[in-house]
Amino acid sequence: MRKQIAAANWKMNLTIQQGEQLLDAIIAKPHSLSAYQQAVFAVPFPYLAMAQQKIAGKNNVFIAAQNCYSKKSGAYTGETSVEMLQSLGISVVVLGHSERREYFEESNQFLADKVNICLEYNITPIFCCGEPLSIREAGTQNQFVEKQLEESLFHLSAEQVQKIVIAYEPIWAIGTGKTATSAQAQEMHAYLRSVFAGKYGNEVANNISILYGGSVKASNAKEIFSQPDVDGGLVGGASLIADEFVTIINSLK
């Protein structure tokens, strides 16, 4: 079975003390992860070491960085390399989040470079893709998202692409309170899987986990995750509330 993943994206929130309290509260609550399920916490850079210590010894629980740079090292003040992340024991990185694309103008080619260096260092990218409201209203969301995948990922081999987790973000549903219906989520996830199948074949496509990222909450997680092509979620605001995120973890199929 494909990996089922509940990924928390804390974004630029919480002090380190609040982050410690949140992780403690989540870890203390009853939840069980089967062999094919994972909980991932994408925390701000200053909290990576603390978070790694908190989850030490926990099965199928991982700490992720929210970004990385495309170069191994050098004069890039303020950036963080995959080598640095690897030295902390970090094995997952979120790439291409809609906020990185919008506010920091990260291009598909730039993200391809980041994907390459992550795979070189055996770090799993959670690669984000998705369309803004204007594209959804124009009905061209399929072509828009397909281009993101093609320009950032389709240079990879079949073996490499199966090491990547996809997170589909309908940008119009992030932080707006709007949520794609479970049917809309399934429709796009099935389309994304068909795009991978067209390039790499059905067997490869069926091995790629595709997460939904758009206002996932405790109240809607089970319905969204129940869809056949939805393999979990990349969760923003609800991941900052212990009870909410534990319920989301327990909603994995």
C-alpha positions in Angstrom: 0.0 0.0 0.0 1.2 3.6 -0.7 2.4 5.5 2.3 -0.3 7.4 4.0 1.0 10.7 5.5 -0.3 13.3 7.9 2.2 16.2 7.5 2.1 19.3 9.7 3.3 22.6 8.2 3.9 25.0 11.1 4.9 27.8 8.7 6.3 30.9 10.5 4.4 30.3 13.7 5.1 29.5 17.4 8.0 30.3 19.7 10.3 27.4 20.5 8.6 27.0 23.9 5.2 26.8 22.2 6.6 24.4 19.7 7.9 22.1 22.5 4.6 22.2 24.3 2.7 21.4 21.0 4.9 18.4 20.2 4.7 17.1 23.8 0.9 17.4 23.7 0.7 15.5 20.4 3.1 12.8 21.4 1.2 12.3 24.7 -2.2 11.7 23.0 -3.2 8.2 21.9 -2.5 7.6 18.2 -1.1 4.6 16.4 0.7 4.6 13.1 0.8 1.4 11.0 3.8 0.4 9.0 2.6 2.3 5.9 1.5 5.5 7.8 3.6 8.5 8.8 3.3 11.7 10.8 5.6 14.5 9.6 6.2 17.8 11.3 7.6 20.6 9.1 8.9 23.0 11.7 10.7 26.4 11.4 14.5 26.0 10.9 15.5 27.1 14.4 13.4 24.3 15.9 14.7 21.4 13.9 17.2 20.0 16.5 14.6 20.4 19.3 12.0 18.6 17.3 14.3 15.8 16.4 15.0 15.2 20.1 11.3 15.2 20.9 10.5 12.4 18.4 13.5 10.3 19.0 12.5 6.6 19.2 9.1 7.2 17.8 8.2 4.9 14.9 7.1 6.4 11.6 7.4 10.0 12.9 9.6 12.4 11.1 10.7 16.0 11.3 10.9 18.0 8.0 12.4 21.3 7.0 10.1 23.8 5.3 12.6 24.6 2.5 16.2 24.3 1.5 18.6 25.9 -1.0 19.6 24.5 -4.4 23.3 24.5 -3.7 25.5 22.3 -1.5 27.3 25.2 0.1 28.6 28.7 -0.5 28.1 32.4 -0.1 24.3 32.3 0.2 23.6 34.2 3.4 20.4 33.2 5.2 20.0 30.0 3.2 20.1 26.4 4.5 21.7 23.5 2.6 20.6 19.9 2.4 24.0 19.0 3.8 23.2 21.0 6.9 19.8 19.3 7.2 21.3 15.9 6.7 23.8 16.6 9.6 20.8 17.2 11.8 19.2 13.9 10.8 16.5 15.5 8.7 15.3 13.3 5.9 12.2 15.2 4.6 11.9 18.7 3.1 8.9 20.6 1.8 9.6 22.1 -1.6 7.6 24.5 -3.8 4.9 25.5 -1.3 2.5 28.0 -2.9 3.8 30.7 -0.5 7.4 30.1 -1.7 6.2 30.3 -5.3 4.1 33.4 -4.7 6.2 35.5 -2.2 9.7 34.4 -3.2 9.0 33.8 -6.9 10.4 30.2 -6.9 10.3 28.9 -10.5 9.7 25.4 -11.7 13.3 25.1 -12.8 14.6 26.4 -9.5 12.5 23.8 -7.8 13.9 21.1 -10.1 17.4 22.0 -8.9 16.2 21.7 -5.3 14.6 18.3 -6.0 17.9 17.1 -7.6 20.1 18.0 -4.6 17.6 16.6 -2.1 17.6 13.2 -3.9 21.4 13.3 -4.1 21.4 13.5 -0.3 18.7 10.9 0.2 16.2 13.6 1.5 12.6 13.0 0.6 11.0 16.1 -1.0 7.3 16.8 -0.4 6.8 18.6 -3.7 3.9 21.0 -3.7 1.8 21.9 -6.7 -1.5 23.6 -7.2 -3.5 26.3 -8.9 -4.7 29.8 -7.8 -8.3 30.9 -7.9 -8.0 32.6 -11.3 -6.8 29.3 -12.9 -9.5 27.3 -11.2 -12.2 29.7 -12.4 -10.8 29.5 -16.0 -11.1 25.7 -15.8 -7.4 25.3 -16.8 -6.2 23.8 -13.5 -5.2 20.5 -15.0 -2.9 22.0 -17.5 -1.4 24.4 -15.0 -0.5 21.7 -12.4 0.7 19.3 -15.1 3.2 21.9 -16.3 4.5 22.3 -12.7 5.1 18.6 -12.5 6.6 18.3 -16.0 9.1 21.2 -15.6 10.2 20.2 -12.0 10.1 16.4 -12.0 9.9 14.8 -15.4 13.7 14.8 -15.9 13.9 12.2 -13.1 14.1 8.5 -13.6 11.3 6.2 -12.6 13.3 5.1 -9.6 13.9 8.7 -8.5 10.3 9.9 -8.9 9.0 7.2 -6.6 11.1 8.8 -3.8 9.0 12.0 -4.0 5.8 12.8 -2.2 3.4 15.1 -4.0 1.2 17.6 -2.1 -1.6 19.1 -4.2 -2.6 22.5 -2.9 -5.6 24.3 -4.3 -4.2 27.7 -3.5 -7.7 29.2 -3.3 -8.4 26.9 -0.3 -5.3 27.7 1.8 -6.0 29.9 4.8 -9.3 31.0 3.3 -11.6 28.7 5.1 -12.7 27.3 1.7 -12.0 23.7 1.1 -12.2 21.7 -2.1 -14.9 19.1 -1.8 -13.7 15.5 -1.3 -14.9 14.9 -4.9 -12.8 17.8 -6.2 -9.8 16.6 -4.3 -10.2 13.1 -5.7 -10.7 14.4 -9.2 -7.4 16.3 -9.2 -5.4 13.6 -7.4 -6.6 11.0 -9.9 -5.6 13.4 -12.7 -2.1 13.9 -11.2 -1.7 10.2 -10.9 -2.7 9.8 -14.6 0.0 12.4 -15.5 2.6 10.3 -13.8 1.2 7.1 -15.4 1.5 8.7 -18.8 5.2 9.5 -18.2 6.3 6.5 -16.1 3.6 3.9 -16.3 0.8 2.7 -13.9 3.0 0.8 -11.6 5.2 3.8 -10.8 2.2 6.2 -10.6 0.5 3.9 -8.1 3.6 4.0 -5.8 3.6 7.8 -5.5 1.8 9.2 -2.4 -0.3 12.3 -3.2 -1.4 14.5 -0.3 -4.1 17.1 -0.2 -3.2 20.5 1.2 -6.0 23.0 1.5 -7.7 23.8 4.9 -7.6 20.2 6.1 -9.3 20.0 9.6 -10.3 17.4 12.1 -13.9 17.7 10.9 -13.1 17.0 7.2 -10.0 14.9 7.2 -11.6 11.4 7.3 -13.8 12.2 4.4 -11.0 13.7 2.3 -8.6 10.9 3.1 -11.1 8.2 2.3 -10.9 9.1 -1.4 -9.0 6.4 -3.3 -6.2 8.7 -4.7 -5.8 10.9 -1.6 -3.0 9.6 0.6 -3.1 12.0 3.5 -2.7 15.7 3.9 -0.3 18.6 4.2 -1.9 20.5 7.1 -1.4 24.2 8.0 -3.5 25.9 10.7 -5.0 22.7 12.2 -1.6 21.3 12.8 -1.0 24.0 15.4 -3.7 22.5 17.7 -2.8 19.2 19.3 -6.3 17.7 19.5 -7.0 18.7 15.8 -3.8 17.2 14.5 -4.0 14.0 16.4 -7.5 13.5 15.0 -6.1 14.1 11.5 -3.4 11.5 12.1 -6.0 9.0 13.2 -8.0 9.8 10.0 -5.4 8.2 7.8 -6.7 5.2 6.0 
